[in-house]
Amino acid sequence: MVTRIGTSRRKTRNKFKRHASEKGKIPLSKYFQKFEVGDRVGLKINSAIQKGQFFRRFHGMAGKVSGLKGTCYKVDIKDGGKEKVLFVHPIHLIRLK
């Protein structure tokens, strides 16, 4: 087997690129978003903040908030028929209807 070179952020140059209107100062309201247990959220990585980032494979998926751990939220997602749990900082979450 060949050993892969690089970290977990390899091959993300275009995936984590932000639109021109999203660049610059991040509003504090994004940091302090509040979610309730059972809320549906979208997973979208903000590449400027490394804290509470999840693995790149889950970028663009949707999940359900199932708890709180420190400042991060426990999010349940379905990945290929399996239930998985991610701990995500609120800056990487978008509220879905």
C-alpha angles and dihedrals in degrees: 000000000000118000114234115233120220141032135288090279095062117125093021102111094113099023096062095036112126127218118254092252091054095053124098130035116012113226116243090230088070090056094049100042113146122218128184126219107273096029116137113234137182120226114229120158118226100210094205092067119059096179113104094004118157128214115291093243091072095053109125096018127123128229146162126258110239104169151332130264114183107307094335129085126232107233124190116210136174114235116181093333094313126109112234133182123219129185106216134180112235092243088072094050131089121194114240126200 
